[in-house]
Amino acid sequence: MQGKEVQIVDPLGIHARPAAQLVQTANRYRSTITLTLPSTGRHANAKSITALLALGVRHGSTVSLTAHGDDEVAALAATLAMLIAEHLIGDQDDQSADTSKEGTVQ
């Protein structure tokens, strides 16, 4: 399992348009991609726009992204790249520490 914590910088949080793009990106991979709000413990499957929108991710929220499956490294990288391209998160160098330890989320 691969994972990373990121902070949402978009003033609107994760809203309909970027959620739809996140679903499109996630659906390119076999891995399960999950977004979790550590503050509440709530999580959503990144392949479900309904689940993503129901999560209610707002500006300033810290989100834990995890990918689990045979293409998890590529899935997580593509998801992070999409979030950066859509200006939902800052550059990865500016983000909090990687949550993985030797490829496994603790």
Secondary structure, 3 states (H helix, E strand, C coil): CEEEEEECCCCCCCCHHHHHHHHHHHCCCCCEEEEECCCCCCEEECCCHHHHHHHCCCCCCEEEEEEECCCHHHHHHHHHHHHHHCCCCCCHHHCCCECEECCEEC
